[in-house]
Amino acid sequence: MNTAQNTLTTDEAEKALKKLHRLAKKGELEVEDLLKLLKTPDAKFVAPLREMVKQYDWQPLNDQLVVPFASWVDVVCLYLEQGVEGLILAAKNKGCFAELALAALPELPTPESFSAFVEISGVFEPEIGEENSELAKNFIYELCDASHRLSKEPIPEALRQQLIPILKKFVLWGDKTGDESVKVHALVPFRYVGTMADIDFVKAASFNEAHYQGTEKIVIKDIKKRHK
């Protein structure tokens, strides 16, 4: 078990928790407020968060139009108690909770976040099957979301090289299934990790939906700009 270290002082942790209580009492709490705790992981948050679930009667995942704050607390506490390995395992187990675990990854420190995406991608080997389609879609949406930070926070070269075949696999899967949303979300990260060697692949990606057309040109332009 990889429990989070105490990265904050007691006063800092209490200040963060008071803010959550204030937002919860006003009915203004958002999921993003809970996920911010992942940026300063501290074991001191676990017990108070569990108490807040009871105090505010937060609900778990459900079929109602209610934000499942209890399940989001489970995701945050999973990371605080087990580290990124806990989120990776949850994502690999699929199901609705896997979606929340994947959604938490973009909030983690950059190298840790992308290393987790690479490890989870093993679920889609040797190919993305129908039984994994929903998990695959959520995976590439969150990976694309996380990729935008790479314009300012580059990842190690070895990790970049691991991402390229994953992205290509999803572009081809989107093309095969006719899912242009998947395809464009897999193509966009090439803006930040693609090299001149990837330009022919990117150029071959075309879109029928008007709002996606021209994406490949934007990606190629950014690749060339980065490799002047």
Secondary structure, DSSP 8 states (H G I E B T S, - for coil): -------S-HHHHHHHHHHHHHHHHHT---HHHHHGGGGS--GGGHHHHHHHHHHTT---S-SSSS--HHHHHHHHHHHHHHTHHHHHHHHHT-HHHHHHHHHHGGGS-HHHHHHHHHHHGGGG-S---GGGHHHHHHHHHHHHHHHGGGGTS---HHHHHHHHHHHHHHHHHHHHHT-HHHHHHHHTTHHHH--GGGHHHHHT---SSTTTTTHHHHHHHHHHHHT-
